[in-house]
Amino acid sequence: MKIKTAIKTVIPCAALTLLAAAFIIYPERYIECCLKGFAMWAECVLPSLFPFMVITLVMIKAGFAEKAALPLKKVTGIFRLPPSAAVCLVMSICSGYPAGSRAVAEFYENGYISSTDCKKLSALCSTSGPLFIIGSVGVRMFEDKAAGWKILAAHILSVLIIGLALALFSKKEESVKPLRRSSGGNLIYDCFYGAVISVAVAGGFIAFFCVTAQVIEDFNILLPLQKILCPLFGEEVSFAVCTGLIEATAGCRALSSSGAKLAVPLAGFLITFGGISIILQQLSYFTKAKVKPAYFVAVKFIQGLVCFLMLLPFA
């Protein structure tokens, strides 16, 4: 037990020390990298996430979301979830990372859904948004709107398929409370404040892990994995995939620049899996709802593989 605890402490401390040392030794390199991360967030993530985040938060806190989710009542029944879970699902699909995970945590903390519901919802409410996939990835990166639509369709289907498979092996639990209108406070201010904080935190994650990805590249930490992937995809694509495993947006951008045949399927995998940056953003909310990190990472990896396989015929 002491060895296990020591490993959990030593490895993160060593990694953080390495990052800090690299930043101190080569500040000009990593400051620029951090700025590029924020620029990528401002260009690709902010415009696609913020508007939907505000809309969905207003709908939830004003009590509109419950009525909007009524048409999905039968769908939540198929997944053995209470009707209130539809709000989380709609918010995730419309807004993208990490809106769904935040909604799940908020509903759990307020007693609207159970811990069992949260486990199932962690597989379902973990999607990227249509504006990001179609606009940022399809149009801006690949310069192909149709590719964005294909990735979006495969992405949503892979999440729903694996989510349904997991739901079939679990029991249904009713929510503890019905959804209710938020009372007190300034609703519009609270919603905008919550959206701004969530989107700003997402930008911080992206910038930090862009620096992390660069440090990992400079110190050849993922070189063994690149060597394994190289015979399958080639050097440039292998590098892009390894970058995407840390920060998905940067990985997709690198894939779009490669012009590789498998660029679109691999982008679908990275977006669906999420990479360390997006996974940690979601786990910051899901762990509050008692979702185990190992379970969540395994589910996302499987969903990513399914998405990749769905997109292969279009490569």
Secondary structure as GFF3:
##gff-version 3
##sequence-region A 1 315
A	DSSP	alpha_helix	2	25	.	.	.	ID=ss1
A	DSSP	alpha_helix	27	40	.	.	.	ID=ss2
A	DSSP	pi_helix	41	45	.	.	.	ID=ss3
A	DSSP	alpha_helix	46	62	.	.	.	ID=ss4
A	DSSP	alpha_helix	64	68	.	.	.	ID=ss5
A	DSSP	three_ten_helix	70	72	.	.	.	ID=ss6
A	DSSP	alpha_helix	73	78	.	.	.	ID=ss7
A	DSSP	alpha_helix	85	95	.	.	.	ID=ss8
A	DSSP	alpha_helix	99	109	.	.	.	ID=ss9
A	DSSP	alpha_helix	115	124	.	.	.	ID=ss10
A	DSSP	alpha_helix	130	130	.	.	.	ID=ss11
A	DSSP	pi_helix	131	141	.	.	.	ID=ss12
A	DSSP	alpha_helix	145	168	.	.	.	ID=ss13
A	DSSP	alpha_helix	187	218	.	.	.	ID=ss14
A	DSSP	alpha_helix	223	233	.	.	.	ID=ss15
A	DSSP	alpha_helix	235	246	.	.	.	ID=ss16
A	DSSP	alpha_helix	248	258	.	.	.	ID=ss17
A	DSSP	alpha_helix	263	273	.	.	.	ID=ss18
A	DSSP	alpha_helix	275	286	.	.	.	ID=ss19
A	DSSP	three_ten_helix	287	289	.	.	.	ID=ss20
A	DSSP	alpha_helix	293	311	.	.	.	ID=ss21
A	DSSP	three_ten_helix	312	314	.	.	.	ID=ss22
###
